[in-house]
Amino acid sequence: MRIGMIGLGKMGGNMAERLRRGGHEVVGYDRDPSVSDVGSLKELVDSLAAPRAVWVMVPAGAPTRSTVEQLRDLLSEGDVVIDGGNSHYLDDQRHAADLGAHGIGFVDVGVSGGVWGLQNGYALMVGGEDEHVRRLMPIFDTLKPEGEDGFVHAGRVGAGHFAKMVHNGIEYGMMQAFAEGWELLEASDVVSNVPETFRSWRHGTVIQSWLLDLLVRALEEDPDLAELRGYAEDSGEGRWTVQAAVDHAVPLPAITAALYARFASRQADSPAMKMVAALRNQFGGHAVASAEGGQAKGADAPGADVTPPVEAEG
Protein backbone atom coordinates (compact mmCIF):
# COMPACT_ATOMS: atom_id res chain seq x y z
CA MET A 1 0.00 0.00 0.00
CA ARG A 2 0.89 3.68 -0.26
CA ILE A 3 0.16 5.49 2.98
CA GLY A 4 0.80 8.88 4.54
CA MET A 5 2.36 9.06 7.99
CA ILE A 6 2.05 12.26 10.02
CA GLY A 7 4.46 12.47 12.96
CA LEU A 8 7.88 10.87 12.56
CA GLY A 9 9.11 10.83 16.14
CA LYS A 10 10.37 7.73 17.97
CA MET A 11 7.21 5.71 17.38
CA GLY A 12 6.01 7.20 14.10
CA GLY A 13 9.45 7.14 12.52
CA ASN A 14 10.06 3.52 13.46
CA MET A 15 6.60 2.49 12.27
CA ALA A 16 7.21 4.18 8.93
CA GLU A 17 10.51 2.32 8.63
CA ARG A 18 8.91 -1.04 9.47
CA LEU A 19 6.26 -0.41 6.81
CA ARG A 20 8.93 0.42 4.23
CA ARG A 21 10.85 -2.73 5.10
CA GLY A 22 7.58 -4.61 4.56
CA GLY A 23 7.28 -3.32 1.02
CA HIS A 24 4.87 -0.42 1.53
CA GLU A 25 5.45 3.08 0.24
CA VAL A 26 5.28 5.67 3.01
CA VAL A 27 5.07 9.43 2.51
CA GLY A 28 6.01 11.04 5.80
CA TYR A 29 5.32 14.50 7.16
CA ASP A 30 6.78 16.02 10.32
CA ARG A 31 7.27 19.52 11.66
CA ASP A 32 10.99 18.75 11.53
CA PRO A 33 11.89 19.25 7.85
CA SER A 34 15.04 17.13 8.22
CA VAL A 35 12.93 13.95 8.53
CA SER A 36 9.93 14.98 6.44
CA ASP A 37 9.32 13.79 2.86
CA VAL A 38 6.97 16.69 2.10
CA GLY A 39 6.65 20.27 3.27
CA SER A 40 3.01 20.35 4.34
CA LEU A 41 -0.10 18.30 4.97
CA LYS A 42 -1.46 19.44 1.61
CA GLU A 43 1.63 18.13 -0.16
CA LEU A 44 1.23 14.83 1.65
CA VAL A 45 -2.42 14.49 0.61
CA ASP A 46 -1.63 15.53 -2.97
CA SER A 47 1.08 12.86 -3.18
CA LEU A 48 -1.37 10.04 -2.41
CA ALA A 49 -3.75 8.52 -4.95
CA ALA A 50 -7.39 8.17 -3.95
CA PRO A 51 -8.71 6.43 -1.97
CA ARG A 52 -6.10 7.64 0.47
CA ALA A 53 -5.03 6.33 3.87
CA VAL A 54 -3.32 8.73 6.28
CA TRP A 55 -1.93 7.62 9.65
CA VAL A 56 -1.73 10.30 12.36
CA MET A 57 0.98 9.70 14.97
CA VAL A 58 1.14 12.92 16.97
CA PRO A 59 0.52 13.68 20.68
CA ALA A 60 -3.02 13.21 21.94
CA GLY A 61 -5.29 16.16 22.58
CA ALA A 62 -4.97 19.46 20.75
CA PRO A 63 -2.24 18.34 18.28
CA THR A 64 -4.32 15.36 17.14
CA ARG A 65 -7.55 17.35 17.00
CA SER A 66 -5.90 20.07 14.92
CA THR A 67 -4.37 17.54 12.53
CA VAL A 68 -7.66 15.69 12.03
CA GLU A 69 -9.48 18.95 11.37
CA GLN A 70 -6.93 19.95 8.74
CA LEU A 71 -7.17 16.54 7.09
CA ARG A 72 -10.96 16.82 7.00
CA ASP A 73 -10.61 19.85 4.74
CA LEU A 74 -7.92 18.28 2.54
CA LEU A 75 -9.13 14.70 2.05
CA SER A 76 -11.93 13.44 -0.17
CA GLU A 77 -14.85 11.08 0.17
CA GLY A 78 -13.65 7.50 0.43
CA ASP A 79 -10.37 8.37 2.17
CA VAL A 80 -9.63 7.12 5.67
CA VAL A 81 -7.77 8.62 8.65
CA ILE A 82 -6.03 6.40 11.21
CA ASP A 83 -5.24 7.82 14.66
CA GLY A 84 -2.43 5.73 16.13
CA GLY A 85 -1.64 8.03 19.04
CA ASN A 86 -2.90 7.75 22.59
CA SER A 87 -6.13 9.67 22.10
CA HIS A 88 -9.13 9.45 24.41
CA TYR A 89 -11.81 7.16 23.03
CA LEU A 90 -14.45 9.89 23.24
CA ASP A 91 -12.28 12.07 20.97
CA ASP A 92 -12.27 9.18 18.49
CA GLN A 93 -16.05 9.16 18.36
CA ARG A 94 -16.16 12.90 17.75
CA HIS A 95 -13.55 12.66 15.01
CA ALA A 96 -15.39 9.79 13.34
CA ALA A 97 -18.64 11.76 13.31
CA ASP A 98 -16.96 14.88 11.95
CA LEU A 99 -15.07 13.07 9.20
CA GLY A 100 -18.02 10.81 8.43
CA ALA A 101 -20.13 13.85 7.56
CA HIS A 102 -17.64 14.40 4.71
CA GLY A 103 -17.56 10.77 3.64
CA ILE A 104 -14.15 10.18 5.21
CA GLY A 105 -13.55 7.06 7.31
CA PHE A 106 -11.87 6.96 10.70
CA VAL A 107 -10.04 4.15 12.49
CA ASP A 108 -8.45 4.37 15.95
CA VAL A 109 -5.46 2.19 16.78
CA GLY A 110 -3.94 1.72 20.20
CA VAL A 111 -0.27 0.91 19.65
CA SER A 112 2.09 -0.76 22.10
CA GLY A 113 5.66 -1.81 21.50
CA GLY A 114 7.84 1.16 22.31
CA VAL A 115 11.31 1.45 20.83
CA TRP A 116 11.47 -2.33 20.27
CA GLY A 117 8.53 -2.29 17.88
CA LEU A 118 10.67 -1.70 14.80
CA GLN A 119 12.30 -5.10 15.18
CA ASN A 120 9.67 -7.04 17.12
CA GLY A 121 6.44 -5.56 15.82
CA TYR A 122 3.70 -3.57 17.50
CA ALA A 123 0.66 -4.81 19.37
CA LEU A 124 -2.33 -3.19 17.65
CA MET A 125 -5.76 -2.63 19.19
CA VAL A 126 -8.11 -1.38 16.48
CA GLY A 127 -11.52 0.29 16.53
CA GLY A 128 -13.57 1.10 13.46
CA GLU A 129 -15.94 -0.10 10.78
CA ASP A 130 -15.28 -3.54 9.29
CA GLU A 131 -14.81 -2.18 5.76
CA HIS A 132 -12.15 0.29 6.84
CA VAL A 133 -10.28 -2.25 8.95
CA ARG A 134 -10.29 -4.83 6.14
CA ARG A 135 -8.88 -2.27 3.73
CA LEU A 136 -6.01 -1.46 6.10
CA MET A 137 -5.12 -5.07 6.97
CA PRO A 138 -1.97 -5.10 4.77
CA ILE A 139 -0.65 -2.24 6.93
CA PHE A 140 -1.68 -3.89 10.19
CA ASP A 141 -0.20 -7.24 9.14
CA THR A 142 3.16 -5.58 8.52
CA LEU A 143 3.21 -3.59 11.75
CA LYS A 144 2.12 -6.35 14.12
CA PRO A 145 4.46 -9.09 15.39
CA GLU A 146 4.79 -12.22 13.28
CA GLY A 147 2.21 -14.89 14.06
CA GLU A 148 -1.43 -14.73 15.04
CA ASP A 149 -1.15 -12.67 18.22
CA GLY A 150 -0.58 -8.94 18.56
CA PHE A 151 -3.66 -7.71 16.68
CA VAL A 152 -7.31 -7.29 17.60
CA HIS A 153 -10.22 -5.56 15.95
CA ALA A 154 -11.63 -4.67 19.35
CA GLY A 155 -14.91 -3.16 18.18
CA ARG A 156 -16.45 0.01 16.83
CA VAL A 157 -14.76 3.41 16.70
CA GLY A 158 -13.18 4.16 20.09
CA ALA A 159 -12.67 0.50 21.00
CA GLY A 160 -9.01 0.51 20.01
CA HIS A 161 -8.04 3.39 22.24
CA PHE A 162 -10.33 2.18 25.04
CA ALA A 163 -8.51 -1.17 24.97
CA LYS A 164 -5.12 0.58 24.95
CA MET A 165 -6.25 2.77 27.83
CA VAL A 166 -7.10 -0.29 29.95
CA HIS A 167 -3.84 -1.94 28.83
CA ASN A 168 -1.88 1.02 30.15
CA GLY A 169 -3.89 1.06 33.38
CA ILE A 170 -2.94 -2.58 33.94
CA GLU A 171 0.65 -1.63 33.17
CA TYR A 172 0.51 0.99 35.95
CA GLY A 173 -0.56 -1.66 38.45
CA MET A 174 2.08 -4.17 37.36
CA MET A 175 4.85 -1.59 37.48
CA GLN A 176 3.79 -0.50 40.95
CA ALA A 177 3.76 -4.09 42.22
CA PHE A 178 7.28 -4.71 40.88
CA ALA A 179 8.46 -1.43 42.39
CA GLU A 180 7.02 -2.18 45.82
CA GLY A 181 8.50 -5.67 45.78
CA TRP A 182 11.90 -4.24 44.89
CA GLU A 183 11.73 -1.71 47.74
CA LEU A 184 10.80 -4.40 50.26
CA LEU A 185 13.63 -6.68 49.12
CA GLU A 186 16.10 -3.78 49.39
CA ALA A 187 14.87 -2.96 52.89
CA SER A 188 15.33 -6.52 54.11
CA ASP A 189 18.54 -7.68 55.79
CA VAL A 190 17.75 -11.25 54.74
CA VAL A 191 18.03 -10.97 50.95
CA SER A 192 21.53 -9.83 50.00
CA ASN A 193 21.37 -10.19 46.21
CA VAL A 194 18.30 -8.32 45.01
CA PRO A 195 19.18 -7.99 41.30
CA GLU A 196 19.84 -11.71 40.95
CA THR A 197 16.62 -12.49 42.78
CA PHE A 198 14.67 -10.63 40.12
CA ARG A 199 16.75 -12.27 37.39
CA SER A 200 15.88 -15.70 38.76
CA TRP A 201 12.19 -14.91 38.33
CA ARG A 202 12.47 -14.35 34.57
CA HIS A 203 11.94 -18.02 33.74
CA GLY A 204 9.62 -20.60 35.22
CA THR A 205 7.63 -18.23 37.42
CA VAL A 206 4.10 -16.89 37.13
CA ILE A 207 5.36 -13.27 37.07
CA GLN A 208 7.79 -13.67 34.17
CA SER A 209 7.11 -10.87 31.71
CA TRP A 210 8.62 -8.21 29.51
CA LEU A 211 8.27 -5.72 32.36
CA LEU A 212 10.31 -8.05 34.57
CA ASP A 213 12.94 -8.27 31.82
CA LEU A 214 13.08 -4.47 31.72
CA LEU A 215 13.38 -4.29 35.51
CA VAL A 216 16.39 -6.62 35.40
CA ARG A 217 17.90 -4.51 32.63
CA ALA A 218 17.42 -1.34 34.69
CA LEU A 219 19.19 -2.91 37.69
CA GLU A 220 22.05 -4.03 35.44
CA GLU A 221 22.52 -0.43 34.33
CA ASP A 222 22.11 1.09 37.82
CA PRO A 223 21.99 -1.57 40.59
CA ASP A 224 20.88 0.83 43.33
CA LEU A 225 18.96 3.19 41.01
CA ALA A 226 21.22 5.87 42.45
CA GLU A 227 21.13 7.88 39.23
CA LEU A 228 17.36 8.38 39.36
CA ARG A 229 14.90 10.35 41.46
CA GLY A 230 11.73 8.66 42.63
CA TYR A 231 9.65 10.88 40.36
CA ALA A 232 7.17 9.40 37.89
CA GLU A 233 4.92 11.27 35.49
CA ASP A 234 1.70 9.78 34.14
CA SER A 235 0.79 9.86 30.45
CA GLY A 236 -2.90 10.51 31.05
CA GLU A 237 -4.20 7.06 30.21
CA GLY A 238 -4.03 5.96 33.84
CA ARG A 239 -6.29 8.87 34.74
CA TRP A 240 -8.66 8.02 31.90
CA THR A 241 -8.80 4.41 33.06
CA VAL A 242 -9.75 5.43 36.58
CA GLN A 243 -12.31 7.93 35.27
CA ALA A 244 -13.84 5.26 33.01
CA ALA A 245 -14.05 2.97 36.04
CA VAL A 246 -15.99 5.64 37.89
CA ASP A 247 -18.27 6.15 34.88
CA HIS A 248 -18.99 2.41 34.70
CA ALA A 249 -19.02 1.80 38.48
CA VAL A 250 -16.19 -0.72 38.20
CA PRO A 251 -13.82 -0.94 41.21
CA LEU A 252 -10.14 -0.60 40.24
CA PRO A 253 -8.30 -0.45 43.58
CA ALA A 254 -4.87 -1.60 42.34
CA ILE A 255 -4.77 0.60 39.24
CA THR A 256 -6.12 3.60 41.16
CA ALA A 257 -3.54 3.16 43.93
CA ALA A 258 -0.77 2.93 41.31
CA LEU A 259 -1.91 6.19 39.75
CA TYR A 260 -2.04 7.94 43.12
CA ALA A 261 1.46 6.63 43.90
CA ARG A 262 2.71 8.52 40.86
CA PHE A 263 1.03 11.68 42.10
CA ALA A 264 2.73 11.21 45.48
CA SER A 265 6.11 10.74 43.79
CA ARG A 266 5.96 14.28 42.48
CA GLN A 267 5.57 15.88 45.91
CA ALA A 268 8.71 17.08 47.61
CA ASP A 269 6.77 17.19 50.87
CA SER A 270 3.27 15.76 51.21
CA PRO A 271 0.72 18.43 52.22
CA ALA A 272 -1.70 15.71 53.33
CA MET A 273 0.88 14.07 55.59
CA LYS A 274 1.72 17.46 57.07
CA MET A 275 -1.90 17.66 58.18
CA VAL A 276 -1.78 14.08 59.52
CA ALA A 277 1.31 15.04 61.56
CA ALA A 278 -0.38 18.21 62.78
CA LEU A 279 -3.51 16.33 63.87
CA ARG A 280 -1.53 13.64 65.71
CA ASN A 281 0.39 16.36 67.48
CA GLN A 282 -2.83 18.19 68.40
CA PHE A 283 -4.75 15.27 69.85
CA GLY A 284 -1.95 13.20 71.31
CA GLY A 285 1.15 15.31 71.58
CA HIS A 286 2.94 12.93 69.23
CA ALA A 287 6.36 13.95 67.98
CA VAL A 288 6.56 15.88 64.69
CA ALA A 289 9.40 16.92 62.40
CA SER A 290 10.04 20.60 61.87
CA ALA A 291 10.04 22.20 58.43
CA GLU A 292 13.77 22.86 58.83
CA GLY A 293 14.45 19.14 58.99
CA GLY A 294 14.88 18.75 62.73
CA GLN A 295 12.51 17.07 65.16
CA ALA A 296 9.95 19.05 67.13
CA LYS A 297 8.85 17.84 70.55
CA GLY A 298 5.40 16.57 71.37
CA ALA A 299 2.91 19.38 72.02
CA ASP A 300 2.02 18.12 75.49
CA ALA A 301 5.53 17.36 76.63
CA PRO A 302 8.00 20.19 75.99
CA GLY A 303 11.52 18.89 76.22
CA ALA A 304 10.42 15.27 76.10
CA ASP A 305 12.34 12.69 74.10
CA VAL A 306 10.96 11.71 70.69
CA THR A 307 8.43 8.92 71.09
CA PRO A 308 8.91 5.57 69.34
CA PRO A 309 7.40 5.21 65.84
CA VAL A 310 4.84 2.61 66.95
CA GLU A 311 2.23 4.23 69.17
CA ALA A 312 -1.51 4.23 69.60
CA GLU A 313 -3.63 6.65 67.64
CA GLY A 314 -6.35 8.69 69.34
Secondary structure by P-SEA (a helix, b strand, c coil): cbbbbccccaaaaaaaaaaaaaccccccccccccccccccaaaaaaaccccbbbbbbccccaaaaaaaaaaaacccccbbbbbcccccaaaaaaaaaaaaaacbbbbbbbccccccccccccbbbbbccaaaaaaaaaaaaaaccccccccccccccaaaaaaaaaaaaaaaaaaaaaaaaaaaaaaccccccaaaaaaaaccccccccaaaaaaaaaaaacccccccccbbbbcaaaaaaaaaaaaaccccaaaaaaaaaaaaaaccccaaaaaaaaaaaacccccccccccccccccccccccccccccccc
